[in-house]
């Protein structure tokens, strides 16, 4: 390279570094999240010392290279990656080992940790349960009581019930969402349902802070239900306690399909309303007192009072991931108000993200974490870019201009947050909402100005048993939001099914968004092609042609852009919905009785050939298939295949296969048959049950 060109390149690099000063640190939480995700993607459990062994030299190298910016930046990113990896390792090591779930009915007894009201029954969670009188299990057990069970139970009581238990469900398809991993980190060992009435062994008040808070939630929910017994009451209880189990499925679907589901997920909007109301109340109270207004730091004191109110609301609603992120940022906002610095910034978001990844690293894979942080990143960057235009719109601040500015801000907030979180919602739920801005412009002001203030007033009135004075108006507001949700979700094409995005595509989307949001110069535009490639990734992969469920009860074929389904008794509706979302199809159809494309069926078996002259699959629908199916390249059955083919050796995927290795995905391409098992994707991890007959390894 000529000396002049080298000098110009170095100058350009120096100018870029100067322009992006302070932005490199924002990438450290991103590197931590990458370390978390890398750990959870491994097929075998790494040694516990591995993350620390990588973190220490990388951190020391970063300290030693203070004068070499590029090398120091790489070392810091490596240290953050190793730190995220180590945090995930420690979270796994801290979790109690999986419990052995009996196959037969057992007597479950123990202290009740939580009681949840469902639309048709109740669900109890046992803390340190005992099965058939054996030693207490370290993991919790969650049971659904019989609808007619008259037992009066509350948190802290000791209960005994005969129940049938099962371990958490395996993924619906290879690479699908891992409920067993979720249960592992949430401390759940088994789910089940009661076979008879429960027996109350002892009444006791809640002990410990966790049980006391849960008892308070149940008391508030019961008081709300006493005033508003219908869906409005269930939603009011959700906004005040965080529990969503009592909301009817039809109303839950209306919120989801209209883009209002975030109103039920207690997060930034709710804690922002609570803190804003308390900040305004504290500021007005201090301003009314002359001495406080003239001599005290009234604004800082009001901010601290608002933070205390927000922390109380966080504890009352269960401290879930979205509100933890919001409260972490609220702490930084309060600190900024107290010291007179900018309240909301990308640094605050980065600190909140890093703290959450250290506390609960498994959340990096969750939809709540991903949608929450992507939405806030888009809001911060979007408002930074559009602030001059919004100021011009606000003008001199007349009431018309303020109203216009408020409406535009609501629409902009919904558009920014909804657009940024849509790819993550599409990945996890298989659909996007088209009218979310319309629904939010109408529902969010109603929630902020009417529903939440009424709810807070009802909490204040509960000690004197006058909560109905506020709950009834709160119910009116919730009924209006329900009407908005049902009306918008009923519009044509309110939701659009989208094909499943591969994990690497979602990673590119996240990287592209971070690149666009975290850099300051035109370098950020390089994130656009990365983002677009991630969004286009569903078109770059080929979904499986056949799926067989882990319990063998469901068999599905994807042909001619249609999902054909064959079921056995007691099939899982959850699995069927997950398959529909993965393929991006509408309602499933039964197997055709006439040839359709490459699929032809009779009463005994189906023959599937996706590409001409390609491999042939025989889908066995009867336990006694004819020898004629032996000419197929692969035999797929929901029952054990006892057929023996004397002149050929086709690949067999049957009930025994899924019993050993979980759900199966099959591709029929020109290159031959490809079979992917759930165990091939998840490997041997602490939350993955070992193959039948194998003793679990000690943790």
C-alpha positions in Angstrom: 0.0 0.0 0.0 1.4 3.5 -0.9 2.4 5.6 2.1 -0.3 8.2 1.3 -3.0 5.6 1.2 -1.9 4.1 4.5 -1.9 7.5 6.1 -5.3 8.2 4.8 -6.6 4.9 6.1 -5.1 5.5 9.5 -6.6 9.0 9.6 -10.0 7.6 8.6 -9.8 5.0 11.4 -8.7 7.6 13.9 -11.6 9.8 13.0 -14.1 6.9 13.2 -12.8 5.9 16.6 -13.1 9.5 17.8 -16.7 9.8 16.5 -17.7 6.5 18.1 -16.0 7.2 21.4 -18.1 5.8 24.2 -20.0 3.4 22.0 -17.7 0.4 22.2 -18.7 -0.3 25.8 -22.3 -0.8 24.6 -21.2 -3.9 22.8 -20.1 -5.7 25.9 -23.6 -6.8 27.0 -24.2 -8.0 23.4 -21.0 -10.1 23.7 -22.3 -11.4 27.1 -25.6 -12.5 25.4 -23.6 -14.2 22.7 -21.8 -16.2 25.4 -25.1 -17.2 27.0 -26.5 -18.3 23.6 -23.3 -20.2 22.7 -23.4 -22.1 26.0 -27.0 -23.2 25.6 -26.4 -24.3 22.0 -23.7 -26.8 23.0 -24.6 -30.5 22.7 -22.5 -31.6 25.7 -22.1 -29.9 29.1 -18.7 -28.2 29.2 -16.4 -28.3 32.3 -17.4 -25.8 34.9 -14.0 -24.1 34.9 -14.1 -23.4 31.1 -15.7 -20.0 31.2 -13.6 -18.7 34.0 -10.4 -20.1 32.3 -11.3 -18.0 29.2 -12.4 -14.9 31.1 -9.3 -14.3 33.3 -6.7 -14.1 30.5 -9.0 -12.1 28.3 -9.6 -9.6 31.1 -5.9 -9.4 32.0 -5.0 -8.9 28.3 -7.5 -6.0 28.1 -5.9 -4.4 31.1 -2.4 -4.8 29.7 -3.3 -3.3 26.2 -4.5 0.1 27.3 -2.5 1.8 24.5 -3.6 -0.5 21.8 -7.3 0.3 21.2 -8.2 -2.3 18.7 -6.5 -5.2 20.5 -8.0 -4.0 23.8 -11.5 -3.8 22.3 -11.2 -7.4 21.0 -9.9 -8.6 24.4 -12.8 -6.9 26.2 -15.4 -8.5 23.9 -13.7 -11.9 24.5 -13.9 -11.3 28.2 -17.6 -10.3 28.1 -18.3 -13.4 25.9 -16.6 -15.6 28.5 -18.4 -13.8 31.3 -21.8 -14.5 29.7 -20.7 -18.1 29.2 -19.6 -18.5 32.8 -22.9 -16.9 34.1 -24.9 -19.5 32.2 -22.7 -22.3 33.5 -23.1 -21.1 37.1 -26.9 -20.8 36.6 -27.0 -24.4 35.5 -24.8 -25.6 38.3 -27.0 -23.8 40.9 -30.2 -25.4 39.7 -31.3 -28.5 41.5 -31.1 -31.8 39.6 -34.1 -33.0 37.6 -36.5 -35.2 39.6 -37.5 -38.7 38.8 -41.1 -38.6 37.8 -43.1 -41.7 38.6 -45.2 -43.3 35.8 -48.1 -44.2 38.1 -50.4 -42.2 40.3 -48.8 -40.9 43.5 -49.7 -39.1 46.7 -48.2 -35.6 46.5 -48.0 -33.7 49.8 -46.2 -30.5 50.8 -46.4 -26.8 51.5 -48.4 -24.8 48.9 -46.2 -22.1 47.4 -48.9 -20.6 45.1 -52.5 -21.0 44.2 -53.6 -19.8 40.8 -57.2 -19.4 39.7 -57.8 -20.8 36.2 -60.9 -20.2 34.1 -62.4 -23.6 35.1 -60.3 -24.8 38.0 -57.4 -24.0 40.2 -53.7 -24.8 40.0 -51.4 -25.3 43.1 -47.6 -25.3 43.2 -46.0 -27.4 45.9 -42.7 -26.4 47.6 -40.4 -29.3 48.6 -43.1 -31.9 47.7 -43.0 -35.4 49.0 -44.1 -38.3 46.7 -45.8 -41.2 48.5 -44.2 -40.1 51.8 -40.6 -40.2 50.5 -38.0 -37.5 51.2 -38.9 -34.0 50.0 -37.9 -33.2 46.4 -35.8 -30.1 45.8 -38.0 -29.2 42.8 -41.5 -27.8 42.8 -44.5 -29.7 41.5 -47.4 -27.9 39.8 -50.9 -29.6 39.8 -54.3 -28.7 38.4 -57.0 -29.5 40.9 -60.4 -31.0 39.9 -62.9 -28.3 38.9 -65.4 -29.5 41.6 -62.8 -29.8 44.4 -64.2 -27.9 47.4 -60.9 -27.6 49.4 -60.1 -24.1 50.6 -56.4 -23.7 50.2 -54.0 -20.8 50.4 -50.3 -20.2 50.2 -48.6 -21.6 53.3 -51.1 -24.5 53.8 -50.0 -28.1 53.7 -52.0 -30.2 51.2 -52.1 -33.8 50.0 -53.6 -35.0 46.8 -53.4 -38.1 44.6 -52.2 -37.1 41.2 -50.8 -38.3 38.0 -47.5 -36.5 37.2 -45.4 -36.0 34.0 -42.2 -34.3 33.3 -42.3 -31.1 31.3 -43.0 -31.6 27.6 -40.1 -32.1 25.2 -39.9 -29.7 22.1 -42.7 -30.2 19.6 -40.1 -30.6 16.8 -36.3 -30.7 16.6 -35.2 -27.1 17.2 -38.5 -26.1 18.8 -39.0 -24.2 22.0 -37.6 -26.2 24.9 -40.1 -26.3 27.8 -37.9 -28.7 29.7 -35.1 -26.2 29.8 -37.5 -23.5 31.0 -38.8 -25.8 33.8 -35.2 -26.7 34.7 -34.3 -23.1 35.4 -37.6 -22.2 36.9 -37.3 -25.0 39.5 -40.2 -27.1 38.2 -39.8 -30.8 38.4 -43.2 -32.1 37.2 -46.6 -31.1 36.1 -49.8 -33.0 36.6 -53.5 -33.1 37.5 -55.4 -34.4 40.5 -57.2 -37.7 40.4 -59.4 -36.9 43.4 -60.2 -34.3 45.9 -57.3 -32.7 47.8 -57.0 -33.1 51.5 -56.0 -30.1 53.6 -53.5 -31.3 56.2 -52.7 -28.1 58.0 -53.6 -24.4 57.8 -50.6 -22.0 58.2 -49.8 -18.4 57.4 -47.2 -17.8 54.7 -43.7 -17.9 55.9 -40.8 -16.1 54.3 -40.9 -13.0 52.0 -41.8 -15.0 48.9 -44.8 -16.7 50.4 -46.0 -13.5 52.1 -45.9 -11.7 48.8 -47.7 -14.6 47.0 -50.3 -14.7 49.7 -50.8 -10.9 49.3 -51.2 -11.4 45.5 -53.8 -14.1 46.1 -55.7 -11.9 48.5 -55.8 -9.0 46.1 -56.9 -11.3 43.2 -59.7 -12.7 45.4 -60.9 -9.3 46.4 -60.9 -8.2 42.7 -62.8 -11.3 41.7 -65.4 -10.6 44.5 -66.2 -7.3 42.8 -65.5 -8.2 39.1 -66.0 -12.0 38.7 -65.8 -12.0 34.9 -63.0 -11.6 32.3 -62.7 -7.9 33.3 -61.9 -8.9 36.8 -59.3 -11.4 35.7 -57.5 -8.7 33.6 -57.7 -6.2 36.5 -56.1 -8.8 38.8 -53.4 -9.3 36.2 -52.6 -5.6 36.1 -52.4 -5.6 39.9 -50.7 -8.9 40.7 -49.1 -10.1 37.5 -50.9 -13.5 37.3 -52.5 -14.2 33.9 -53.8 -17.7 34.5 -57.5 -16.7 35.1 -57.9 -14.8 31.8 -60.1 -16.8 29.3 -58.4 -18.0 26.3 -60.6 -16.1 23.9 -59.8 -12.8 25.5 -56.1 -13.7 25.7 -56.2 -14.5 21.9 -57.9 -11.1 21.2 -55.1 -9.3 23.0 -52.4 -11.3 21.2 -53.9 -11.0 17.7 -54.5 -7.2 18.1 -51.0 -6.5 19.3 -52.1 -5.6 22.8 -50.5 -8.6 24.5 -47.9 -6.3 26.1 -50.7 -4.9 28.2 -51.0 -8.2 30.0 -47.2 -8.7 30.3 -46.4 -6.4 33.2 -43.4 -4.4 31.9 -42.2 -0.9 31.2 -45.5 0.6 30.4 -47.1 -0.4 33.7 -44.1 0.5 35.9 -43.7 3.8 34.0 -47.4 4.6 34.7 -47.0 3.7 38.4 -43.8 5.7 38.8 -45.1 8.6 36.8 -48.2 8.9 39.0 -46.2 8.7 42.2 -43.7 11.2 40.9 -46.4 13.7 40.0 -48.1 13.2 43.3 -44.9 13.6 45.3 -43.9 16.6 43.3 -47.2 18.3 43.8 -47.2 17.5 47.6 -43.7 18.9 48.1 -44.6 22.0 45.9 -47.6 22.7 48.2 -45.3 22.9 51.2 -43.4 26.2 51.0 -40.3 25.1 53.0 -39.9 21.9 50.9 -40.5 23.8 47.6 -37.9 26.5 48.5 -35.2 24.6 50.4 -35.4 20.9 49.5 -34.4 19.1 46.3 -38.1 18.4 45.5 -37.5 16.8 42.1 -34.9 14.4 43.4 -37.1 13.4 46.4 -40.1 12.8 44.1 -37.9 10.6 41.9 -36.9 8.5 44.8 -40.5 8.2 46.0 -41.5 7.1 42.5 -38.6 4.5 42.5 -39.9 3.1 45.8 -43.4 2.8 44.4 -42.0 1.1 41.3 -40.0 -1.3 43.4 -43.1 -2.2 45.4 -45.1 -2.8 42.2 -42.3 -5.0 40.8 -42.5 -7.2 44.0 -46.3 -7.3 43.9 -46.4 -8.4 40.3 -43.8 -11.2 40.6 -40.6 -9.6 39.3 -40.8 -11.1 35.8 -38.2 -10.4 33.2 -39.8 -7.4 31.4 -40.4 -5.5 34.6 -37.0 -6.3 36.0 -35.5 -4.7 32.9 -37.8 -1.8 33.3 -37.0 -1.3 36.9 -33.3 -1.6 36.3 -33.6 1.3 33.8 -35.8 3.1 36.2 -33.1 3.0 38.8 -30.7 4.6 36.3 -33.3 7.2 35.4 -33.7 8.1 39.1 -30.0 8.3 39.5 -29.8 10.6 36.5 -32.5 12.8 37.9 -30.8 13.0 41.3 -27.3 13.9 39.8 -28.8 16.1 37.0 -27.7 13.8 34.1 -29.6 12.5 31.1 -32.2 10.0 32.4 -32.6 7.5 29.6 -29.8 6.4 27.3 -28.2 3.5 25.6 -25.8 3.1 28.5 -28.7 2.6 30.8 -30.1 -0.1 28.5 -26.7 -1.8 28.3 -26.3 -1.8 32.1 -29.8 -3.2 32.6 -29.1 -5.9 30.0 -25.7 -6.8 31.6 -27.3 -7.1 35.1 -30.1 -9.3 33.9 -27.8 -11.6 32.0 -25.7 -12.1 35.1 -28.8 -12.7 37.3 -30.8 -14.9 34.9 -28.7 -15.8 31.8 -31.2 -18.3 30.6 -33.5 -15.4 29.8 -31.3 -14.5 26.8 -33.2 -17.2 24.8 -36.6 -16.1 25.9 -39.1 -14.1 23.8 -39.7 -11.6 26.7 -36.1 -10.7 27.0 -35.6 -10.4 23.2 -38.8 -8.4 22.5 -38.3 -6.1 25.5 -34.7 -5.1 24.8 -35.2 -4.8 21.0 -38.3 -2.5 21.6 -36.4 -0.2 24.0 -33.4 0.0 21.7 -35.7 1.1 18.8 -37.4 3.6 21.0 -34.2 5.2 22.3 -32.6 5.4 18.8 -35.8 6.3 17.0 -36.7 9.2 19.3 -33.0 10.4 19.2 -33.2 10.5 15.4 -36.7 12.1 15.2 -36.4 14.6 18.1 -36.0 17.7 15.9 -39.1 16.7 13.9 -41.1 16.1 17.1 -40.1 19.5 18.5 -41.2 21.2 15.4 -44.5 19.3 15.6 -45.0 20.4 19.2 -44.4 24.0 18.2 -45.4 26.6 20.8 -47.3 24.1 22.9 -50.9 25.1 22.2 -53.5 22.6 23.2 -54.0 21.5 19.6 -50.3 21.1 19.1 -49.9 19.2 22.3 -52.8 16.8 21.4 -51.4 16.3 17.9 -47.9 15.7 19.3 -49.3 13.2 21.9 -51.2 11.2 19.2 -48.1 11.1 17.0 -45.9 10.1 19.9 -48.3 7.2 20.7 -48.4 6.0 17.1 -44.6 6.4 16.8 -44.0 4.5 20.0 -46.2 1.6 18.9 -44.7 1.6 15.4 -41.1 1.6 16.7 -41.6 -1.0 19.4 -43.8 -3.2 17.3 -41.6 -3.2 14.3 -38.4 -3.9 16.3 -40.0 -6.8 18.3 -41.9 -8.3 15.3 -39.1 -10.5 14.1 -38.7 -12.0 17.6 -42.5 -12.5 17.9 -42.6 -14.1 14.4 -39.8 -16.5 15.4 -41.5 -17.6 18.7 -45.1 -17.4 17.7 -45.2 -17.8 13.9 -47.3 -14.7 13.2 -47.2 -10.9 13.1 -50.0 -8.4 13.8 -50.8 -5.8 11.1 -53.0 -3.4 13.1 -51.0 -3.2 16.4 -50.5 0.6 15.9 -54.3 1.1 15.6 -55.1 -0.9 18.7 -52.3 0.7 20.8 -53.2 4.3 19.9 -56.7 3.6 21.3 -55.9 1.2 24.2 -52.6 2.6 25.7 -54.0 6.1 26.7 -57.0 4.4 28.2 -54.7 2.1 30.3 -52.4 5.0 31.3 -55.1 7.6 32.2 -57.9 5.5 33.5 -57.3 1.8 34.2 -54.0 1.9 36.0 -54.8 5.0 38.2 -58.1 3.3 39.2 -56.2 0.1 40.0 -53.8 1.9 42.3 -56.6 3.7 44.0 -58.3 0.3 44.6 -55.2 -1.0 46.2 -55.2 2.0 48.6 -58.9 1.3 49.4 -58.6 -2.4 50.1 -57.5 -2.0 53.7 -60.8 -0.3 54.4 -62.8 -2.6 52.2 -63.9 0.2 49.8 -62.0 -1.2 46.7 -65.3 -1.5 44.7 -65.4 2.3 44.4 -62.3 2.1 42.2 -62.6 -1.4 40.8 -65.9 -0.9 39.1 -64.6 2.1 37.1 -61.4 0.1 36.4 -63.6 -2.7 35.0 -65.3 -0.2 32.7 -61.9 0.7 31.2 -60.8 -2.9 30.9 -64.1 -3.7 29.1 -63.4 -0.9 26.6 -59.9 -2.3 26.0 -61.3 -5.8 25.6 -63.7 -4.4 23.0 -60.8 -2.7 21.2 -58.9 -6.0 21.2 -61.8 -8.1 19.9 -62.7 -5.5 17.3 -59.1 -5.1 15.9 -58.4 -8.9 16.0 -61.6 -9.5 14.0 -60.4 -7.2 11.1 -59.4 -8.9 7.9 -55.8 -10.4 8.0 -55.3 -9.0 11.6 -52.6 -11.7 12.0 -50.4 -13.0 9.2 -48.7 -16.5 9.6 -45.0 -16.4 8.7 -42.7 -19.3 8.1 -40.2 -20.4 10.8 -37.0 -18.4 11.0 -33.9 -20.5 11.7 -31.9 -19.7 14.8 -29.0 -18.3 12.8 -31.5 -16.0 11.0 -32.7 -14.7 14.4 -29.1 -14.1 15.4 -28.5 -12.0 12.2 -31.6 -10.0 13.0 -30.4 -9.3 16.5 -26.9 -8.4 15.3 -28.3 -6.1 12.5 -30.5 -4.3 15.0 -27.7 -3.8 17.4 -25.4 -2.6 14.7 -28.0 -0.1 13.5 -28.7 1.1 17.0 -25.4 1.2 18.8 -23.1 3.0 16.3 -23.3 6.7 15.8 -21.7 7.2 12.3 -22.7 5.9 8.9 -21.0 2.7 9.8 -24.4 1.8 11.3 -25.8 1.4 7.8 -23.8 -1.8 7.4 -26.3 -3.4 9.8 -29.1 -3.1 7.2 -27.9 -6.0 4.9 -27.3 -8.2 8.0 -30.8 -7.4 9.2 -32.4 -8.1 5.8 -30.5 -11.3 5.4 -31.8 -12.5 8.8 -35.4 -11.5 7.8 -35.0 -13.4 4.5 -33.6 -16.5 6.2 -36.9 -18.4 6.1 -36.7 -18.4 2.3 -33.2 -19.8 2.4 -34.0 -23.0 4.3 -36.3 -25.9 3.5 -38.7 -27.0 6.2 -39.1 -30.7 6.9 -41.5 -32.7 4.8 -42.6 -35.0 7.6 -42.9 -34.5 11.4 -43.5 -37.2 14.0 -44.3 -36.1 17.6 -42.4 -37.3 20.6 -45.3 -39.3 21.9 -46.2 -40.7 18.4 -49.7 -39.3 18.6 -49.2 -36.8 15.7 -47.9 -37.4 12.3 -47.8 -34.5 9.8 -46.9 -34.0 6.2 -46.0 -30.7 4.5 -46.8 -30.9 0.8 -48.2 -28.5 -1.8 -47.9 -25.7 0.9 -50.4 -27.6 3.0 -50.2 -29.3 6.3 -51.8 -32.8 6.4 -52.3 -34.3 9.8 -52.9 -37.8 11.1 -53.7 -38.2 14.8 -54.0 -40.8 17.5 -56.0 -40.5 20.7 -55.0 -37.9 23.2 -52.8 -36.0 20.8 -51.3 -32.7 22.0 -52.9 -29.5 20.7 -49.8 -27.6 21.8 -47.7 -29.7 19.4 -50.1 -29.2 16.6 -50.1 -25.4 17.1 -46.3 -25.4 17.2 -46.1 -27.3 13.9 -48.6 -25.0 12.3 -46.5 -22.0 13.4 -43.3 -23.6 12.2 -44.7 -24.3 8.7 -46.5 -21.0 8.6 -49.7 -22.7 7.4 -53.4 -22.2 8.4 -55.6 -24.9 9.6 -54.4 -28.5 9.1 -56.2 -30.9 6.8 -56.7 -34.6 7.1 -54.7 -36.9 4.8 -56.2 -36.8 1.4 -58.2 -39.7 -0.1 -57.0 -38.9 -3.6 -53.5 -38.1 -4.9 -52.4 -34.6 -4.3 -49.0 -33.7 -5.7 -46.5 -36.2 -4.4 -48.9 -37.6 -1.7 -51.2 -40.5 -2.2 -53.0 -42.4 0.5 -55.2 -45.4 1.1 -56.6 -46.8 4.3 -53.4 -48.5 5.3 -50.5 -46.3 4.2 -49.5 -43.1 2.4 -46.8 -42.7 -0.2 -44.9 -39.4 -0.3 -42.4 -38.4 -3.0 -41.5 -34.7 -2.8 -39.3 -34.5 -5.8 -39.5 -36.5 -9.0 -37.2 -39.5 -9.0 -36.4 -38.6 -5.4 -36.6 -40.8 -2.3 -40.0 -42.2 -1.3 -41.5 -42.3 2.2 -44.2 -44.7 3.3 -46.4 -43.4 6.1 -47.9 -46.4 7.9 -51.4 -45.7 9.1 -52.1 -49.3 10.2 -50.2 -51.6 12.6 -50.2 -54.3 10.0 -49.0 -52.8 6.7 -48.5 -54.8 3.5 -45.1 -55.9 2.3 -45.7 -53.5 -0.7 -44.3 -50.6 1.4 -40.9 -52.2 1.5 -39.9 -50.5 -1.7 -39.9 -47.2 0.1 -36.7 -45.6 1.2 -38.1 -44.8 4.7 -41.0 -46.2 6.7 -42.6 -43.7 9.2 -45.1 -45.0 11.7 -46.9 -43.8 14.9 -46.8 -47.4 16.2 -43.9 -49.9 16.5 -43.0 -51.3 13.0 -42.9 -55.1 13.1 -42.8 -55.5 9.4 -39.6 -57.1 8.1 -38.5 -56.5 4.5 -36.5 -59.5 3.2 -35.1 -57.9 0.1 -34.6 -54.3 1.3 -33.6 -52.4 4.3 -35.6 -49.2 4.5 -34.9 -46.6 7.2 -37.5 -47.0 10.0 -38.8 -44.2 12.1 -41.5 -45.4 14.5 -42.9 -45.2 18.0 -39.7 -46.8 19.4 -37.6 -44.1 17.6 -39.4 -41.2 19.2 -39.4 -42.9 22.6 -35.7 -43.0 22.5 -34.8 -39.8 20.8 -37.8 -37.5 20.8 -39.6 -35.8 17.9 -38.4 -36.6 14.4 -38.1 -34.3 11.3 -37.6 -35.9 7.9 -36.6 -34.4 4.6 -36.9 -36.1 1.2 -34.6 -34.4 -1.2 -32.7 -35.2 -4.4 -29.7 -36.0 -2.2 -31.6 -38.7 -0.3 -33.4 -39.0 3.1 -32.3 -36.8 6.0 -33.7 -37.5 9.5 -33.1 -35.1 12.4 -34.0 -36.2 16.0 -34.7 -33.9 18.9 -31.8 -35.5 20.8 -29.5 -34.6 17.8 -30.3 -30.9 18.4 -30.4 -30.8 22.2 -27.6 -33.2 23.0 -26.8 -34.4 26.5 -27.6 -31.5 28.8 -28.8 -31.5 32.4 -32.4 -30.5 31.4 -32.6 -33.2 28.7 -33.8 -36.6 29.9 -31.3 -39.4 29.2 -32.2 -42.1 26.7 -34.5 -44.8 28.2 -32.5 -47.2 30.3 -29.6 -44.9 30.8 -28.9 -43.6 34.3 -28.7 -39.8 34.5 -25.2 -38.4 35.0 -24.5 -36.8 38.3 -24.7 -33.0 38.1 
